[in-house]
Amino acid sequence: DKEVRAIFLRLFAQLFQGYRSCLQLIRIHAEPVIHFHKAAFLGQRGLIENDFLTKVLNGMAFAGFVSERGPPFRTCDLFDELVAFEVERIKAEEGNPPKIIKHVRELAEQLFKNENPNPHIAFQKVPRPTEGSHLRVHILPFPRINESRVQELLQEGLARSQGAPPATRGDKKCVVPAGPPVGMF
């Protein structure tokens, strides 16, 4: 799963390398608007005649991509690093499948680490009960639930959560690296 995701991550990083140099931040409105210059991007990369890339850039998914990833100050991730810093590596690996596979595996490992930051915390599987275990005498029946106590605990939890500040993720925001200009590709 992670290797397939790494392949697509690498593909889109190659496809969109240099996109940040074609972004323009317009501050006319209260909320800044980010505009992407498709013609400049395609022209500088020499891909004006490429129907596939033109259709990708005209799609709603790319518009969402630009609005989400366009701001110059936000939380950076693996994709931003690939687009900004791995240009030369991806170019050098172009004709060498073993190097590409090695890079894909490294990316897959990073994706896995991003999703599982604490590998030492492993969940043990609960063993299935043996046949006839429910007939054993030493197992006590499950106690009855005290409904009034459950309601009290729920009310206490609600009261605590209403007074507490909303939970926020501790991602650090930074200036998104622009990477090399589009003309390099």
Rosetta constraint file for C-alpha pairs under 8 A:
AtomPair CA 1 CA 5 HARMONIC 6.33 0.50
AtomPair CA 2 CA 6 HARMONIC 6.00 0.50
AtomPair CA 2 CA 108 HARMONIC 4.82 0.50
AtomPair CA 2 CA 109 HARMONIC 7.53 0.50
AtomPair CA 2 CA 111 HARMONIC 6.58 0.50
AtomPair CA 2 CA 112 HARMONIC 6.76 0.50
AtomPair CA 3 CA 7 HARMONIC 6.20 0.50
AtomPair CA 3 CA 104 HARMONIC 6.29 0.50
AtomPair CA 3 CA 105 HARMONIC 6.22 0.50
AtomPair CA 3 CA 107 HARMONIC 7.55 0.50
AtomPair CA 3 CA 108 HARMONIC 4.92 0.50
AtomPair CA 4 CA 8 HARMONIC 6.47 0.50
AtomPair CA 5 CA 9 HARMONIC 6.04 0.50
AtomPair CA 5 CA 108 HARMONIC 7.26 0.50
AtomPair CA 6 CA 10 HARMONIC 6.06 0.50
AtomPair CA 6 CA 104 HARMONIC 5.64 0.50
AtomPair CA 6 CA 105 HARMONIC 7.58 0.50
AtomPair CA 6 CA 107 HARMONIC 5.53 0.50
AtomPair CA 6 CA 108 HARMONIC 5.27 0.50
AtomPair CA 6 CA 111 HARMONIC 7.60 0.50
AtomPair CA 7 CA 11 HARMONIC 6.11 0.50
AtomPair CA 7 CA 104 HARMONIC 6.12 0.50
AtomPair CA 8 CA 12 HARMONIC 6.11 0.50
AtomPair CA 9 CA 13 HARMONIC 6.07 0.50
AtomPair CA 9 CA 79 HARMONIC 6.80 0.50
AtomPair CA 10 CA 14 HARMONIC 6.18 0.50
AtomPair CA 10 CA 82 HARMONIC 7.51 0.50
AtomPair CA 10 CA 104 HARMONIC 7.69 0.50
AtomPair CA 11 CA 15 HARMONIC 6.10 0.50
AtomPair CA 12 CA 16 HARMONIC 5.90 0.50
AtomPair CA 13 CA 17 HARMONIC 5.70 0.50
AtomPair CA 13 CA 79 HARMONIC 6.65 0.50
AtomPair CA 13 CA 82 HARMONIC 6.21 0.50
AtomPair CA 13 CA 83 HARMONIC 5.23 0.50
AtomPair CA 14 CA 83 HARMONIC 7.27 0.50
AtomPair CA 14 CA 87 HARMONIC 7.82 0.50
AtomPair CA 14 CA 90 HARMONIC 7.73 0.50
AtomPair CA 16 CA 83 HARMONIC 7.40 0.50
AtomPair CA 17 CA 83 HARMONIC 5.27 0.50
AtomPair CA 17 CA 84 HARMONIC 7.54 0.50
AtomPair CA 17 CA 87 HARMONIC 7.56 0.50
AtomPair CA 17 CA 179 HARMONIC 7.96 0.50
AtomPair CA 17 CA 182 HARMONIC 7.04 0.50
AtomPair CA 17 CA 185 HARMONIC 7.96 0.50
AtomPair CA 18 CA 22 HARMONIC 7.44 0.50
AtomPair CA 18 CA 41 HARMONIC 7.86 0.50
AtomPair CA 18 CA 83 HARMONIC 7.22 0.50
AtomPair CA 18 CA 84 HARMONIC 7.86 0.50
AtomPair CA 18 CA 178 HARMONIC 7.45 0.50
AtomPair CA 18 CA 179 HARMONIC 6.55 0.50
AtomPair CA 18 CA 180 HARMONIC 6.27 0.50
AtomPair CA 18 CA 181 HARMONIC 5.51 0.50
AtomPair CA 18 CA 182 HARMONIC 4.47 0.50
AtomPair CA 19 CA 23 HARMONIC 6.92 0.50
AtomPair CA 19 CA 41 HARMONIC 6.77 0.50
AtomPair CA 19 CA 182 HARMONIC 7.14 0.50
AtomPair CA 20 CA 70 HARMONIC 7.25 0.50
AtomPair CA 20 CA 178 HARMONIC 5.64 0.50
AtomPair CA 20 CA 179 HARMONIC 7.69 0.50
AtomPair CA 21 CA 178 HARMONIC 6.73 0.50
AtomPair CA 21 CA 181 HARMONIC 6.07 0.50
AtomPair CA 21 CA 182 HARMONIC 6.73 0.50
AtomPair CA 22 CA 36 HARMONIC 5.75 0.50
AtomPair CA 22 CA 37 HARMONIC 5.34 0.50
AtomPair CA 22 CA 38 HARMONIC 7.55 0.50
AtomPair CA 22 CA 40 HARMONIC 6.75 0.50
AtomPair CA 22 CA 41 HARMONIC 6.09 0.50
AtomPair CA 23 CA 34 HARMONIC 6.62 0.50
AtomPair CA 23 CA 35 HARMONIC 5.69 0.50
AtomPair CA 23 CA 36 HARMONIC 4.64 0.50
AtomPair CA 23 CA 37 HARMONIC 6.47 0.50
AtomPair CA 23 CA 70 HARMONIC 7.00 0.50
AtomPair CA 24 CA 34 HARMONIC 5.69 0.50
AtomPair CA 24 CA 35 HARMONIC 5.10 0.50
AtomPair CA 24 CA 36 HARMONIC 6.33 0.50
AtomPair CA 24 CA 37 HARMONIC 7.75 0.50
AtomPair CA 25 CA 32 HARMONIC 6.59 0.50
AtomPair CA 25 CA 33 HARMONIC 5.90 0.50
AtomPair CA 25 CA 34 HARMONIC 4.65 0.50
AtomPair CA 25 CA 35 HARMONIC 6.38 0.50
AtomPair CA 25 CA 71 HARMONIC 7.96 0.50
AtomPair CA 26 CA 32 HARMONIC 5.66 0.50
AtomPair CA 26 CA 33 HARMONIC 5.07 0.50
AtomPair CA 26 CA 34 HARMONIC 6.07 0.50
AtomPair CA 26 CA 35 HARMONIC 7.29 0.50
AtomPair CA 27 CA 31 HARMONIC 7.15 0.50
AtomPair CA 27 CA 32 HARMONIC 4.64 0.50
AtomPair CA 27 CA 33 HARMONIC 6.46 0.50
AtomPair CA 28 CA 32 HARMONIC 6.92 0.50
AtomPair CA 28 CA 33 HARMONIC 7.94 0.50
AtomPair CA 29 CA 33 HARMONIC 7.37 0.50
AtomPair CA 34 CA 66 HARMONIC 7.31 0.50
AtomPair CA 34 CA 67 HARMONIC 6.49 0.50
AtomPair CA 34 CA 70 HARMONIC 6.43 0.50
AtomPair CA 34 CA 71 HARMONIC 7.40 0.50
AtomPair CA 35 CA 66 HARMONIC 7.95 0.50
AtomPair CA 36 CA 66 HARMONIC 7.23 0.50
AtomPair CA 37 CA 41 HARMONIC 6.28 0.50
AtomPair CA 38 CA 42 HARMONIC 6.10 0.50
AtomPair CA 38 CA 57 HARMONIC 6.95 0.50
AtomPair CA 39 CA 43 HARMONIC 5.82 0.50
AtomPair CA 39 CA 48 HARMONIC 7.42 0.50
AtomPair CA 40 CA 44 HARMONIC 5.90 0.50
AtomPair CA 41 CA 45 HARMONIC 6.31 0.50
AtomPair CA 41 CA 182 HARMONIC 6.98 0.50
AtomPair CA 42 CA 46 HARMONIC 5.96 0.50
AtomPair CA 42 CA 47 HARMONIC 4.91 0.50
AtomPair CA 42 CA 48 HARMONIC 5.02 0.50
AtomPair CA 42 CA 54 HARMONIC 7.90 0.50
AtomPair CA 43 CA 47 HARMONIC 6.17 0.50
AtomPair CA 43 CA 48 HARMONIC 5.64 0.50
AtomPair CA 44 CA 182 HARMONIC 6.06 0.50
AtomPair CA 44 CA 183 HARMONIC 5.33 0.50
AtomPair CA 45 CA 182 HARMONIC 6.37 0.50
AtomPair CA 45 CA 183 HARMONIC 6.22 0.50
AtomPair CA 45 CA 185 HARMONIC 6.02 0.50
AtomPair CA 47 CA 53 HARMONIC 7.80 0.50
AtomPair CA 48 CA 54 HARMONIC 7.58 0.50
AtomPair CA 50 CA 54 HARMONIC 6.23 0.50
AtomPair CA 51 CA 55 HARMONIC 6.09 0.50
AtomPair CA 52 CA 56 HARMONIC 6.23 0.50
AtomPair CA 53 CA 57 HARMONIC 6.11 0.50
AtomPair CA 54 CA 58 HARMONIC 6.18 0.50
AtomPair CA 55 CA 59 HARMONIC 6.19 0.50
AtomPair CA 56 CA 61 HARMONIC 7.94 0.50
AtomPair CA 56 CA 62 HARMONIC 6.62 0.50
AtomPair CA 57 CA 62 HARMONIC 5.64 0.50
AtomPair CA 57 CA 63 HARMONIC 7.60 0.50
AtomPair CA 58 CA 62 HARMONIC 7.01 0.50
AtomPair CA 58 CA 63 HARMONIC 7.59 0.50
AtomPair CA 59 CA 63 HARMONIC 6.60 0.50
AtomPair CA 60 CA 64 HARMONIC 6.24 0.50
AtomPair CA 61 CA 65 HARMONIC 6.14 0.50
AtomPair CA 62 CA 66 HARMONIC 6.14 0.50
AtomPair CA 63 CA 67 HARMONIC 6.28 0.50
AtomPair CA 64 CA 68 HARMONIC 6.00 0.50
AtomPair CA 65 CA 69 HARMONIC 5.77 0.50
AtomPair CA 65 CA 70 HARMONIC 7.62 0.50
AtomPair CA 66 CA 70 HARMONIC 4.90 0.50
AtomPair CA 67 CA 71 HARMONIC 7.35 0.50
AtomPair CA 72 CA 175 HARMONIC 5.69 0.50
AtomPair CA 72 CA 176 HARMONIC 5.44 0.50
AtomPair CA 73 CA 173 HARMONIC 6.44 0.50
AtomPair CA 73 CA 174 HARMONIC 5.43 0.50
AtomPair CA 73 CA 175 HARMONIC 4.53 0.50
AtomPair CA 73 CA 176 HARMONIC 5.94 0.50
AtomPair CA 74 CA 172 HARMONIC 7.98 0.50
AtomPair CA 74 CA 173 HARMONIC 4.67 0.50
AtomPair CA 74 CA 174 HARMONIC 5.54 0.50
AtomPair CA 74 CA 175 HARMONIC 6.54 0.50
AtomPair CA 74 CA 176 HARMONIC 6.71 0.50
AtomPair CA 75 CA 171 HARMONIC 6.36 0.50
AtomPair CA 75 CA 172 HARMONIC 5.86 0.50
AtomPair CA 75 CA 173 HARMONIC 4.22 0.50
AtomPair CA 75 CA 174 HARMONIC 5.90 0.50
AtomPair CA 75 CA 176 HARMONIC 7.73 0.50
AtomPair CA 76 CA 80 HARMONIC 6.02 0.50
AtomPair CA 76 CA 81 HARMONIC 7.68 0.50
AtomPair CA 76 CA 173 HARMONIC 7.02 0.50
AtomPair CA 76 CA 174 HARMONIC 6.78 0.50
AtomPair CA 76 CA 175 HARMONIC 8.00 0.50
AtomPair CA 76 CA 176 HARMONIC 6.22 0.50
AtomPair CA 77 CA 81 HARMONIC 6.57 0.50
AtomPair CA 78 CA 82 HARMONIC 6.22 0.50
AtomPair CA 79 CA 83 HARMONIC 6.20 0.50
AtomPair CA 80 CA 84 HARMONIC 6.03 0.50
AtomPair CA 80 CA 176 HARMONIC 7.19 0.50
AtomPair CA 80 CA 177 HARMONIC 7.13 0.50
AtomPair CA 81 CA 85 HARMONIC 5.56 0.50
AtomPair CA 81 CA 86 HARMONIC 7.02 0.50
AtomPair CA 81 CA 177 HARMONIC 7.66 0.50
AtomPair CA 82 CA 86 HARMONIC 4.87 0.50
AtomPair CA 82 CA 87 HARMONIC 7.18 0.50
AtomPair CA 83 CA 87 HARMONIC 6.58 0.50
AtomPair CA 83 CA 179 HARMONIC 6.51 0.50
AtomPair CA 84 CA 177 HARMONIC 5.98 0.50
AtomPair CA 84 CA 178 HARMONIC 5.97 0.50
AtomPair CA 84 CA 179 HARMONIC 3.64 0.50
AtomPair CA 84 CA 180 HARMONIC 6.58 0.50
AtomPair CA 85 CA 179 HARMONIC 6.28 0.50
AtomPair CA 86 CA 90 HARMONIC 6.12 0.50
AtomPair CA 87 CA 91 HARMONIC 6.26 0.50
AtomPair CA 87 CA 180 HARMONIC 7.91 0.50
AtomPair CA 88 CA 92 HARMONIC 6.11 0.50
AtomPair CA 89 CA 93 HARMONIC 6.23 0.50
AtomPair CA 90 CA 94 HARMONIC 6.37 0.50
AtomPair CA 90 CA 100 HARMONIC 7.97 0.50
AtomPair CA 93 CA 97 HARMONIC 7.31 0.50
AtomPair CA 93 CA 99 HARMONIC 5.80 0.50
AtomPair CA 93 CA 100 HARMONIC 5.77 0.50
AtomPair CA 94 CA 100 HARMONIC 7.43 0.50
AtomPair CA 96 CA 100 HARMONIC 6.44 0.50
AtomPair CA 97 CA 101 HARMONIC 6.11 0.50
AtomPair CA 98 CA 102 HARMONIC 6.16 0.50
AtomPair CA 99 CA 103 HARMONIC 6.16 0.50
AtomPair CA 100 CA 104 HARMONIC 6.12 0.50
AtomPair CA 101 CA 105 HARMONIC 6.16 0.50
AtomPair CA 102 CA 106 HARMONIC 6.28 0.50
AtomPair CA 103 CA 107 HARMONIC 6.20 0.50
AtomPair CA 104 CA 108 HARMONIC 6.09 0.50
AtomPair CA 105 CA 109 HARMONIC 6.12 0.50
AtomPair CA 106 CA 110 HARMONIC 6.30 0.50
AtomPair CA 107 CA 111 HARMONIC 6.17 0.50
AtomPair CA 108 CA 112 HARMONIC 6.16 0.50
AtomPair CA 109 CA 113 HARMONIC 6.17 0.50
AtomPair CA 110 CA 114 HARMONIC 6.09 0.50
AtomPair CA 111 CA 115 HARMONIC 6.37 0.50
AtomPair CA 112 CA 116 HARMONIC 5.97 0.50
AtomPair CA 113 CA 117 HARMONIC 5.31 0.50
AtomPair CA 113 CA 119 HARMONIC 7.94 0.50
AtomPair CA 129 CA 133 HARMONIC 6.29 0.50
AtomPair CA 132 CA 136 HARMONIC 7.42 0.50
AtomPair CA 134 CA 139 HARMONIC 7.76 0.50
AtomPair CA 145 CA 150 HARMONIC 7.83 0.50
AtomPair CA 146 CA 150 HARMONIC 6.40 0.50
AtomPair CA 147 CA 151 HARMONIC 6.27 0.50
AtomPair CA 148 CA 152 HARMONIC 6.25 0.50
AtomPair CA 149 CA 153 HARMONIC 6.24 0.50
AtomPair CA 150 CA 154 HARMONIC 6.21 0.50
AtomPair CA 151 CA 155 HARMONIC 6.15 0.50
AtomPair CA 152 CA 156 HARMONIC 6.20 0.50
AtomPair CA 153 CA 157 HARMONIC 6.13 0.50
AtomPair CA 154 CA 158 HARMONIC 6.16 0.50
AtomPair CA 155 CA 159 HARMONIC 6.11 0.50
AtomPair CA 156 CA 160 HARMONIC 6.18 0.50
AtomPair CA 157 CA 161 HARMONIC 6.08 0.50
AtomPair CA 158 CA 162 HARMONIC 6.09 0.50
AtomPair CA 159 CA 163 HARMONIC 6.55 0.50
AtomPair CA 160 CA 164 HARMONIC 6.25 0.50
AtomPair CA 161 CA 165 HARMONIC 7.87 0.50
AtomPair CA 180 CA 184 HARMONIC 6.99 0.50
